[in-house]
């Protein structure tokens, strides 16, 4: 579930179809967007009254609080709209223009910007790397003419958008770079459609997964949200929130590295609602994932962006006149139909066990317990009991925190289960110094990285012993990331040496340069939930040797390869960073993960990181029909 806060009022739909909205959010929680009042106006939460001038709009923000968008500038005595880019945390009003840019739509943490530019061939997509000239990306037409727009750029520089085709349509495109992880190359690739004439790509994450929307059949303007890695096919279709997908439109606006997608979709009532989608639970109406009181005044219409913490921003419409409290505390009088920027923050779900379904367990009053009560097998009809409930919140990975009592007058047992499958069982044998159910004997058990999906049955089975009645107070579900990143420099190193490198993911990597041997290894213990994972290994492939790497689990080789790509440099620079993907590797908690390296010539088998992405296999209870399962397994 999510807690809802209102960032501020955005006005109403303006002239020329200008729709107000909150369009992007960074990891700090700063938000940018467009206010539509007497005139449209860019806004950012990065500073007090950080507003652009009239006719401005803000579309992207990176983690250094650099904002991009469009605002008016005077050029040759005439006011024209141009792309802008602020300084770090700077004011939109003071932002400098991006020469040649019309609109800046996105910016990554390296400061690379994409958007719409003005060129001799007309208005087309641009990409601008830091300290480099504006780059025209062209179109999908053979003659290179007509329009294109770039909407997003990921950390590697891979860019997506829409571009004209030879038959005059607009198709989603991906534009790669020389050294990106899948070797797309510096050219524009047509991603196709879901069967209709038009499509567009709106966002790309750091795993190169792309989301957008496409017409689903010829002669129809019905569009569906999609997710894809390389080509839009029927399996890319995310569907809609409506019962009849064939006559309902959905659009996907953003995807994070946790594979969570947000957007908007038509519903059975004809309204447009914001949606949340992940590989565990498919598409869900965000209005059903927030706590709503009677006469709740808002309908969440669009999910625009989601950060790596799972915080979502978007637009909500006020259903009736109502006084509204903003995040910063101000209260205003809202008018039905007004549009507001919202923020949804994942909440910790707390389950008071006395409110759950009880089998044999009895409710027992206790002044120290979180709700004034707990459950116990004292005076029960049997020595084994169970508490259970249906999991109804957002599908994903959670830390499960169980508060219980561990007394000294027995050795009771507890077993946490999902759909009848034991996840963690333990004996209550701590010595907390008392045999009574008092504050001293309250304690917690944390079970990390448990994959849960909507509809799962969560159970806790207790077995009392002696005078210890397997008392339980509460269960907390804390949402966590299901992408694990292991930095090589933090692993156990044999011969490998830590080496500073500004292009590495955290500023360091490991290398066999200067080592006592030409072979080495980096290893660590896997502490996540047992299941299937896709392994992404970040390393450097230089031209001055043919080093080798071998990924191992419990000292058994899973995949080995020679570092023989030609990435155009013998130096450990950004150009020679690349990744190796090993799909669907089953890991269990406690496994030893290792990478063995062997240097060759002056290539020192440099390693940067291992990224573990939960694979959408049955071992995680993932919806096998999800398009993400097709892409990631």
Secondary structure in CASP SS format (residue, H / E / C, confidence):
PFRMAT SS
TARGET T0000
AUTHOR 0000-0000-0000
METHOD secondary structure of the structure
MODEL  1
X C 1.00
X E 1.00
X E 1.00
X E 1.00
X E 1.00
X E 1.00
X E 1.00
X E 1.00
X E 1.00
X E 1.00
X E 1.00
X C 1.00
X C 1.00
X C 1.00
X H 1.00
X H 1.00
X H 1.00
X C 1.00
X C 1.00
X C 1.00
X E 1.00
X E 1.00
X E 1.00
X E 1.00
X E 1.00
X C 1.00
X C 1.00
X C 1.00
X C 1.00
X C 1.00
X E 1.00
X E 1.00
X E 1.00
X E 1.00
X E 1.00
X E 1.00
X C 1.00
X C 1.00
X C 1.00
X E 1.00
X E 1.00
X E 1.00
X E 1.00
X E 1.00
X C 1.00
X C 1.00
X C 1.00
X C 1.00
X C 1.00
X E 1.00
X E 1.00
X E 1.00
X E 1.00
X E 1.00
X C 1.00
X C 1.00
X E 1.00
X E 1.00
X E 1.00
X E 1.00
X E 1.00
X C 1.00
X C 1.00
X C 1.00
X C 1.00
X C 1.00
X E 1.00
X E 1.00
X E 1.00
X E 1.00
X E 1.00
X E 1.00
X E 1.00
X E 1.00
X E 1.00
X C 1.00
X C 1.00
X E 1.00
X E 1.00
X E 1.00
X E 1.00
X E 1.00
X E 1.00
X E 1.00
X E 1.00
X C 1.00
X C 1.00
X C 1.00
X C 1.00
X C 1.00
X C 1.00
X H 1.00
X H 1.00
X H 1.00
X C 1.00
X E 1.00
X E 1.00
X C 1.00
X C 1.00
X C 1.00
X E 1.00
X E 1.00
X E 1.00
X E 1.00
X E 1.00
X E 1.00
X E 1.00
X C 1.00
X C 1.00
X C 1.00
X C 1.00
X C 1.00
X E 1.00
X E 1.00
X E 1.00
X E 1.00
X E 1.00
X E 1.00
X E 1.00
X C 1.00
X C 1.00
X E 1.00
X E 1.00
X E 1.00
X E 1.00
X E 1.00
X E 1.00
X E 1.00
X C 1.00
X C 1.00
X C 1.00
X C 1.00
X C 1.00
X C 1.00
X E 1.00
X E 1.00
X E 1.00
X E 1.00
X C 1.00
X C 1.00
X C 1.00
X C 1.00
X C 1.00
X C 1.00
X C 1.00
X C 1.00
X C 1.00
X E 1.00
X E 1.00
X E 1.00
X E 1.00
X E 1.00
X E 1.00
X C 1.00
X C 1.00
X C 1.00
X C 1.00
X C 1.00
X E 1.00
X E 1.00
X E 1.00
X E 1.00
X E 1.00
X E 1.00
X C 1.00
X C 1.00
X C 1.00
X C 1.00
X C 1.00
X E 1.00
X E 1.00
X E 1.00
X E 1.00
X E 1.00
X E 1.00
X C 1.00
X C 1.00
X C 1.00
X C 1.00
X C 1.00
X C 1.00
X C 1.00
X C 1.00
X C 1.00
X C 1.00
X C 1.00
X C 1.00
X E 1.00
X E 1.00
X E 1.00
X C 1.00
X C 1.00
X C 1.00
X C 1.00
X C 1.00
X C 1.00
X C 1.00
X C 1.00
X E 1.00
X E 1.00
X E 1.00
X E 1.00
X E 1.00
X E 1.00
X C 1.00
X C 1.00
X C 1.00
X C 1.00
X C 1.00
X E 1.00
X E 1.00
X E 1.00
X E 1.00
X E 1.00
X E 1.00
X C 1.00
X C 1.00
X C 1.00
X C 1.00
X C 1.00
X C 1.00
X C 1.00
X E 1.00
X E 1.00
X E 1.00
X E 1.00
X E 1.00
X E 1.00
X C 1.00
X C 1.00
X C 1.00
X C 1.00
X C 1.00
X H 1.00
X H 1.00
X H 1.00
X E 1.00
X E 1.00
X E 1.00
X C 1.00
X C 1.00
X C 1.00
X C 1.00
X C 1.00
X H 1.00
X H 1.00
X H 1.00
X C 1.00
X C 1.00
X E 1.00
X E 1.00
X E 1.00
X E 1.00
X E 1.00
X E 1.00
X C 1.00
X C 1.00
X C 1.00
X C 1.00
X C 1.00
X E 1.00
X E 1.00
X E 1.00
X E 1.00
X E 1.00
X E 1.00
X C 1.00
X C 1.00
X C 1.00
X C 1.00
X C 1.00
X E 1.00
X E 1.00
X E 1.00
X E 1.00
X E 1.00
X E 1.00
X E 1.00
X C 1.00
X C 1.00
X C 1.00
X E 1.00
X E 1.00
X E 1.00
X E 1.00
X H 1.00
X H 1.00
X H 1.00
X C 1.00
X E 1.00
X C 1.00
X C 1.00
X C 1.00
X C 1.00
X C 1.00
X C 1.00
X C 1.00
X E 1.00
X E 1.00
X E 1.00
X E 1.00
X E 1.00
X E 1.00
X E 1.00
X E 1.00
X E 1.00
X C 1.00
X C 1.00
X C 1.00
X C 1.00
X C 1.00
X E 1.00
X E 1.00
X E 1.00
X E 1.00
X E 1.00
X E 1.00
X E 1.00
X C 1.00
X C 1.00
X C 1.00
X E 1.00
X E 1.00
X E 1.00
X E 1.00
X C 1.00
X C 1.00
X C 1.00
X C 1.00
X C 1.00
X E 1.00
X E 1.00
X E 1.00
X E 1.00
X C 1.00
X C 1.00
X C 1.00
X C 1.00
X E 1.00
X E 1.00
X E 1.00
X E 1.00
X E 1.00
X E 1.00
X E 1.00
X E 1.00
X C 1.00
X C 1.00
X E 1.00
X E 1.00
X E 1.00
X E 1.00
X H 1.00
X H 1.00
X H 1.00
X C 1.00
X E 1.00
X E 1.00
X E 1.00
X C 1.00
X C 1.00
X E 1.00
X E 1.00
X E 1.00
X E 1.00
X C 1.00
X C 1.00
X C 1.00
X C 1.00
X C 1.00
X C 1.00
X C 1.00
X E 1.00
X E 1.00
X E 1.00
X E 1.00
X C 1.00
X C 1.00
X C 1.00
X C 1.00
X C 1.00
X C 1.00
X C 1.00
X E 1.00
X E 1.00
X E 1.00
X E 1.00
X E 1.00
X E 1.00
X E 1.00
X C 1.00
X C 1.00
X C 1.00
X C 1.00
X C 1.00
X E 1.00
X E 1.00
X E 1.00
X E 1.00
X E 1.00
X E 1.00
X E 1.00
X E 1.00
X E 1.00
X E 1.00
X C 1.00
X C 1.00
X C 1.00
X C 1.00
X C 1.00
X C 1.00
X C 1.00
X E 1.00
X E 1.00
X E 1.00
X E 1.00
X E 1.00
X E 1.00
X C 1.00
X C 1.00
X E 1.00
X E 1.00
X E 1.00
X E 1.00
X E 1.00
X E 1.00
X E 1.00
X C 1.00
X C 1.00
X C 1.00
X C 1.00
X C 1.00
X C 1.00
X C 1.00
X C 1.00
X C 1.00
X C 1.00
X C 1.00
X H 1.00
X H 1.00
X H 1.00
X E 1.00
X E 1.00
X E 1.00
X E 1.00
X E 1.00
X E 1.00
X E 1.00
X E 1.00
X E 1.00
X E 1.00
X E 1.00
X C 1.00
X C 1.00
X C 1.00
X C 1.00
X E 1.00
X E 1.00
X E 1.00
X E 1.00
X E 1.00
X E 1.00
X E 1.00
X C 1.00
X E 1.00
X C 1.00
X C 1.00
X E 1.00
X C 1.00
X C 1.00
X C 1.00
X E 1.00
X E 1.00
X E 1.00
X E 1.00
X E 1.00
X E 1.00
X E 1.00
X E 1.00
X E 1.00
X C 1.00
X C 1.00
X E 1.00
X E 1.00
X E 1.00
X E 1.00
X E 1.00
X H 1.00
X H 1.00
X H 1.00
X C 1.00
X E 1.00
X E 1.00
X E 1.00
X C 1.00
X C 1.00
X E 1.00
X E 1.00
X E 1.00
X E 1.00
X C 1.00
X C 1.00
X C 1.00
X C 1.00
X C 1.00
X C 1.00
X C 1.00
X E 1.00
X E 1.00
X E 1.00
X E 1.00
X C 1.00
X C 1.00
X C 1.00
X C 1.00
X C 1.00
X C 1.00
X C 1.00
X E 1.00
X E 1.00
X E 1.00
X E 1.00
X E 1.00
X E 1.00
X E 1.00
X C 1.00
X C 1.00
X C 1.00
X C 1.00
X C 1.00
X E 1.00
X E 1.00
X E 1.00
X E 1.00
X E 1.00
X E 1.00
X E 1.00
X E 1.00
X E 1.00
X E 1.00
X C 1.00
X C 1.00
X C 1.00
X C 1.00
X C 1.00
X C 1.00
X C 1.00
X E 1.00
X E 1.00
X E 1.00
X E 1.00
X E 1.00
X E 1.00
X C 1.00
X C 1.00
X E 1.00
X E 1.00
X E 1.00
X E 1.00
X E 1.00
X E 1.00
X E 1.00
X C 1.00
X C 1.00
X C 1.00
X C 1.00
X C 1.00
X C 1.00
X C 1.00
X C 1.00
X C 1.00
X C 1.00
X C 1.00
X H 1.00
X H 1.00
X H 1.00
X E 1.00
X E 1.00
X E 1.00
X E 1.00
X E 1.00
X E 1.00
X E 1.00
X E 1.00
X E 1.00
X E 1.00
X E 1.00
X C 1.00
X C 1.00
X C 1.00
X C 1.00
X E 1.00
X E 1.00
X E 1.00
X E 1.00
X E 1.00
X E 1.00
X E 1.00
X C 1.00
X E 1.00
X C 1.00
X C 1.00
X E 1.00
X C 1.00
X C 1.00
X C 1.00
X E 1.00
X E 1.00
X E 1.00
X E 1.00
X E 1.00
X E 1.00
X E 1.00
X E 1.00
X C 1.00
X C 1.00
X C 1.00
X H 1.00
X H 1.00
X H 1.00
X C 1.00
X C 1.00
X C 1.00
X C 1.00
X C 1.00
X C 1.00
X H 1.00
X H 1.00
X H 1.00
X H 1.00
X H 1.00
X H 1.00
X C 1.00
END
